[in-house]
Amino acid sequence: MATSGFQHLTLDERRSLFRMQEARLGVSGMAARLGRHRSTIYRMLGRSRFGDADDQLLRGGERAADGAAR
């Protein structure tokens, strides 16, 4: 079975992404700075459209830590 080469963005990458979004950097620029494909950036921004970005980032990190502790 072939695997996709997709890797999730790290918490630091997501924080950087949202800082770049606040600075109104374009998606292509964000992707280039993070070394990711534009579609990955669009997907991440689409998932986090509503609510406070930092709150969502922290909750996502807590969920990952909770899963690892189980």
C-alpha positions as CSV (number, residue, x, y, z in Angstrom):
1,M,0.0,0.0,0.0
2,A,1.4,3.4,-0.9
3,T,1.5,6.1,1.7
4,S,0.7,9.8,1.0
5,G,3.8,11.9,2.0
6,F,1.5,14.1,4.2
7,Q,2.7,15.1,7.6
8,H,0.6,17.2,10.0
9,L,1.8,20.7,10.8
10,T,3.5,20.9,14.2
11,L,2.2,23.2,16.9
12,D,5.1,25.6,16.1
13,E,4.2,25.6,12.4
14,R,0.6,26.3,13.2
15,R,1.5,29.2,15.4
16,S,3.8,30.6,12.7
17,L,1.0,30.1,10.2
18,F,-1.5,32.2,12.2
19,R,1.1,34.9,12.8
20,M,1.7,35.1,9.1
21,Q,-2.0,35.2,8.5
22,E,-2.4,38.1,10.9
23,A,0.4,39.9,9.0
24,R,-1.7,39.3,5.9
25,L,1.0,37.3,4.1
26,G,-0.4,35.4,1.1
27,V,-0.9,31.6,1.1
28,S,2.0,31.1,-1.4
29,G,4.3,33.1,0.9
30,M,3.2,31.2,3.9
31,A,3.7,27.8,2.2
32,A,7.2,28.9,1.0
33,R,8.3,30.0,4.5
34,L,7.0,26.8,6.1
35,G,8.3,24.5,3.3
36,R,4.8,23.1,2.7
37,H,2.4,22.9,-0.2
38,R,-0.2,25.6,-0.7
39,S,-3.0,23.1,-0.4
40,T,-1.8,22.2,3.1
41,I,-1.9,25.8,4.1
42,Y,-5.4,26.3,2.6
43,R,-6.6,23.2,4.4
44,M,-5.3,24.4,7.8
45,L,-6.7,27.9,7.4
46,G,-10.1,26.4,6.4
47,R,-10.2,24.3,9.5
48,S,-9.4,27.2,11.8
49,R,-11.7,29.8,10.3
50,F,-13.9,30.3,13.3
51,G,-12.9,31.1,16.9
52,D,-9.7,32.2,18.6
53,A,-6.7,30.7,16.8
54,D,-4.5,30.5,19.9
55,D,-7.3,28.8,21.8
56,Q,-7.7,26.2,19.0
57,L,-4.0,25.6,18.9
58,L,-3.8,25.0,22.6
59,R,-6.7,22.7,22.6
60,G,-5.3,20.8,19.7
61,G,-2.0,20.4,21.6
62,E,-3.8,19.3,24.7
63,R,-5.7,16.6,22.8
64,A,-2.5,15.3,21.4
65,A,-0.9,15.2,24.8
66,D,-4.0,13.5,26.3
67,G,-3.9,10.8,23.5
68,A,-0.2,10.2,24.2
69,A,-0.8,9.8,27.9
70,R,-3.5,7.1,27.4
